[in-house]
């Protein structure tokens, strides 16, 4: 994983051409020129504004994971246009870091053209009229720009949406703060704040914490664009402003760095909804059973075994993972898991041989006061149905209900994954519901079966040796 300091360098690279922040018309002209000169960048018209101006989107990449950035969401909020240009330029030039991110990029360089000062020709400070129907908020009686944004997002289901709002427009120095639609994972917030400070920004504080406005706590959130976007993944904004002594290009670099950090964070998670995760206890405890030992990863030592077990393509038919290409890549993946503070990962070690034969993860969410533990595991094919998985589950479920105080353990499986469905059902999970979800590997919506095990069911099993019928 690239650390925040490296990301700052990447952002500095990508914005080295920036002399000033550009107004909407100049941004749109450059986007069109980029698309005309390079067939990898697609120009789309995704709707028309209230005053009948095309709303343009630009797409780059072919991955099944999508990222959406949109600029000029409000009048005078101009930084994002230049951020988008920097990213497009970097993508077309084959910047190594951007190429390493396996995503399809979607850019809307100017979402709200109609309300920009001087027909988008110049930058000017503007103050919001409170009565204005905000393009990037009101879903009730929406403006056509809002409808275009949401329809586009529904089609691509972005794992990360980056609405490029800023405090640049007011022309005043305001301490930097973040806005989200749901809880911001603490590890991510720490990285964002360290980068903001390193770029020289004063960061707003609330008590002794950096200021984060979670829009999900505002009363009309359900009627907002953000609530729609948050269904697909993370929604985050970093409100940069014109602070004394900070050159304009740093506003662009910082905004870009925040986006890359968040995107990298989203990519490091096995699922696309981290918004209500709670931190997991540290250190990750070790458990010794009859067949297996469960212990935290030792990336350097485990990489070899982990690489071997992942070589079997049968392991990946139904997972989002792919076959790892080298022991180094295996080590990097384990390092990534070990560094997450809201997921605990265990290596499943076969006791007789001492070899790593699988891995297990648990995470914890607070859903309206209900503590839900999520679980998932992979086990090498030669060890399927030999009791390893059963024992690993029994040990970690005891841990989940006693130490993590879970009310329920939830797990999910693609309906077509017959082996896992059987395994989950024989381990006492109860079918809860089926939903349609995007499957990255198959690049289509598929049926996902969600199973649960409540504390009562588990306690019954612990007492009677079998699950209630
Ligand atoms: Zn705004």
Boltz pocket constraint, residues with backbone or C-beta under 6 A from the ligand:
constraints:
  - pocket:
      binder: B
      contacts: [[A, 73], [A, 74], [A, 77], [A, 165], [A, 166]]
      max_distance: 6.0
